[in-house]
């Protein structure tokens, strides 16, 4: 298992944020991710407009995950309508 940082951007609406956050946590748990740290970095301006939104709520996860599961989670996250964007970054050991 490797360490990754996962940054997720949600809409500002609290109900969409809560549903999206719970869905991401459930998807990570279902695919065997071990969440080491969760950091809510708050509301920020987006670099460019996404789905007619100029601001988003950012959430940063530090996790351990099997590299094979990244492609599977990528496909699952693409289907989640409550995510504006997400990014997996491998942490070098």
Residue frames relative to the residue before (quaternion, step in Angstrom):
aa qw qx qy qz dx dy dz
X 1.0000 0.0000 0.0000 0.0000 0.00 0.00 0.00
X 0.2318 -0.7707 0.5846 0.1029 3.52 -1.05 0.87
X 0.4516 -0.6612 0.5212 0.2955 3.53 -1.28 0.38
X 0.0423 -0.7840 0.6191 -0.0159 3.53 -1.06 0.91
X 0.2539 -0.6749 0.6545 0.2274 3.49 -1.39 0.28
X 0.1129 -0.7718 0.6244 0.0411 3.55 -0.94 0.95
X 0.0940 -0.7718 0.6282 0.0288 3.55 -0.70 1.13
X 0.0580 -0.7972 0.6006 -0.0215 3.54 -0.82 1.08
X 0.1668 -0.7673 0.6129 0.0890 3.58 -1.02 0.86
X 0.1225 -0.7923 0.5975 0.0165 3.54 -0.83 1.13
X 0.5918 -0.5235 0.4491 0.4171 3.60 -1.26 0.21
X 0.6050 -0.5994 0.3940 0.3456 3.59 -1.18 0.50
X 0.5524 0.6210 -0.4067 0.3793 3.61 1.09 -0.56
X 0.5094 -0.7032 0.4105 0.2784 3.56 -0.72 1.13
X 0.6652 0.4998 -0.3231 0.4508 3.62 0.92 -0.79
X 0.6517 0.4918 -0.3132 0.4852 3.62 1.01 -0.75
X 0.6278 0.5379 -0.3278 0.4573 3.57 1.06 -0.76
X 0.6840 0.4921 -0.2930 0.4518 3.59 0.83 -0.98
X 0.6627 0.4920 -0.3054 0.4749 3.59 0.92 -0.88
X 0.6664 0.5042 -0.2985 0.4610 3.59 0.93 -0.88
X 0.6502 0.5179 -0.3113 0.4606 3.57 0.97 -0.87
X 0.6725 0.4862 -0.2990 0.4711 3.60 0.88 -0.90
X 0.6356 0.5263 -0.3253 0.4618 3.59 1.04 -0.73
X 0.6525 0.5042 -0.3126 0.4715 3.59 0.95 -0.87
X 0.6528 0.5093 -0.3132 0.4652 3.60 0.93 -0.87
X 0.6602 0.4995 -0.3053 0.4705 3.60 0.98 -0.83
X 0.6513 0.5101 -0.3156 0.4648 3.60 0.98 -0.81
X 0.6504 0.5079 -0.3170 0.4675 3.57 0.98 -0.81
X 0.6677 0.4936 -0.3000 0.4697 3.58 0.93 -0.87
X 0.6521 0.5301 -0.3157 0.4406 3.59 0.99 -0.81
X 0.7461 0.3739 -0.2115 0.5088 3.59 1.13 -0.57
X 0.6290 -0.6217 0.3088 0.3499 3.56 1.20 0.55
X 0.3822 0.7185 -0.5001 0.2959 3.60 1.11 0.48
X 0.2407 -0.7350 0.6174 0.1440 3.54 -1.07 0.82
X 0.2275 -0.7947 0.5516 0.1113 3.58 -0.39 1.25
X 0.2411 -0.8001 0.5406 0.0969 3.55 -0.61 1.20
X 0.7995 -0.0496 0.0925 0.5914 3.57 1.01 -0.84
X 0.1106 -0.7615 0.6355 0.0642 3.56 -1.13 0.75
X 0.0204 -0.8054 0.5913 -0.0343 3.56 -0.81 1.01
X 0.2052 -0.7586 0.6078 0.1136 3.56 -0.65 1.15
X 0.1831 -0.8275 0.5257 0.0736 3.56 -0.37 1.24
X 0.5743 -0.6557 0.3457 0.3476 3.59 1.26 0.12
X 0.6924 -0.4499 0.3755 0.4209 3.51 -1.40 -0.30
X 0.0329 0.7900 -0.6102 0.0504 3.54 -1.01 0.88
X 0.5390 -0.5689 0.5045 0.3623 3.51 -1.32 0.38
X 0.3859 -0.6978 0.5531 0.2414 3.56 -1.08 0.73
X 0.5747 -0.5969 0.4318 0.3563 3.58 -1.12 0.61
X 0.7752 -0.0016 0.0123 0.6316 3.55 1.16 -0.64
X 0.6282 -0.5657 0.3868 0.3685 3.55 -1.22 0.49
X 0.0654 -0.7743 0.6294 0.0092 3.58 -0.95 0.97
X 0.8367 -0.0791 0.0065 0.5419 3.58 -0.65 1.13
X 0.6602 -0.5424 0.2723 0.4426 3.56 0.99 0.98
X 0.5607 0.5588 -0.4023 0.4599 3.59 1.16 0.64
X 0.2577 -0.7864 0.5486 0.1195 3.55 -0.99 0.92
X 0.7462 0.2595 -0.1704 0.5889 3.59 1.29 -0.23
X 0.0514 -0.7938 0.6054 0.0245 3.53 -1.24 0.52
X 0.4199 -0.6697 0.5510 0.2677 3.54 -1.31 0.35
X 0.2330 -0.8116 0.5294 0.0817 3.56 -0.61 1.20
X 0.0355 -0.7664 0.6413 -0.0017 3.53 -1.17 0.78
X 0.1296 -0.8052 0.5779 0.0312 3.57 -0.81 1.04
X 0.1124 -0.7800 0.6147 0.0325 3.56 -0.82 1.08
X 0.1442 -0.7022 0.6840 0.1353 3.54 -1.21 0.66
X 0.1017 0.8300 -0.5329 0.1299 3.56 -0.60 1.12
X 0.3376 -0.6718 0.6116 0.2461 3.50 -1.39 0.26
X 0.0882 0.8026 -0.5742 0.1357 3.53 -0.84 1.05
X 0.5179 -0.6049 0.5103 0.3248 3.52 -1.20 0.65
X 0.5164 -0.6805 0.4174 0.3099 3.65 -0.74 0.97
X 0.5920 0.5764 -0.3681 0.4263 3.61 1.11 -0.56
X 0.6594 0.5443 -0.2991 0.4235 3.59 1.09 -0.71
X 0.5013 0.6652 -0.4312 0.3467 3.61 1.19 -0.34
X 0.6770 0.4861 -0.2985 0.4651 3.60 0.86 -0.89
X 0.6357 0.5188 -0.3281 0.4679 3.58 1.02 -0.74
X 0.6803 0.4765 -0.2901 0.4753 3.59 0.89 -0.92
X 0.5786 0.5754 -0.3700 0.4441 3.58 1.11 -0.63
X 0.6781 0.4806 -0.2831 0.4786 3.58 0.92 -0.89
X 0.6499 0.5135 -0.3153 0.4632 3.58 1.00 -0.80
X 0.6818 0.4923 -0.2935 0.4546 3.60 0.90 -0.90
X 0.5987 0.5661 -0.3669 0.4319 3.60 1.07 -0.58
X 0.6826 0.4830 -0.2788 0.4724 3.59 1.15 -0.58
X 0.5815 0.5848 -0.3702 0.4276 3.60 1.24 -0.26
X 0.3128 -0.7912 0.5020 0.1557 3.57 -0.43 1.24
X 0.6449 0.5409 -0.3230 0.4327 3.61 1.20 -0.38
X 0.6095 0.5132 -0.3592 0.4859 3.60 1.27 0.08
X 0.3011 -0.7286 0.5804 0.2042 3.56 -0.90 0.89
X 0.7676 -0.1518 0.1241 0.6102 3.58 0.95 -0.96
X 0.0462 -0.7677 0.6374 0.0466 3.54 -1.32 0.36
X 0.0485 -0.7970 0.6019 0.0104 3.56 -1.22 0.51
X 0.2130 -0.7422 0.6256 0.1111 3.54 -0.92 1.02
X 0.0077 -0.7720 0.6354 -0.0138 3.57 -0.97 0.94
X 0.3683 -0.7317 0.5331 0.2117 3.57 -0.82 1.03
X 0.2879 -0.7357 0.5897 0.1676 3.56 -0.98 0.91
X 0.3642 -0.7329 0.5353 0.2091 3.57 -0.72 1.08
X 0.3319 -0.7627 0.5249 0.1806 3.56 -0.95 0.87
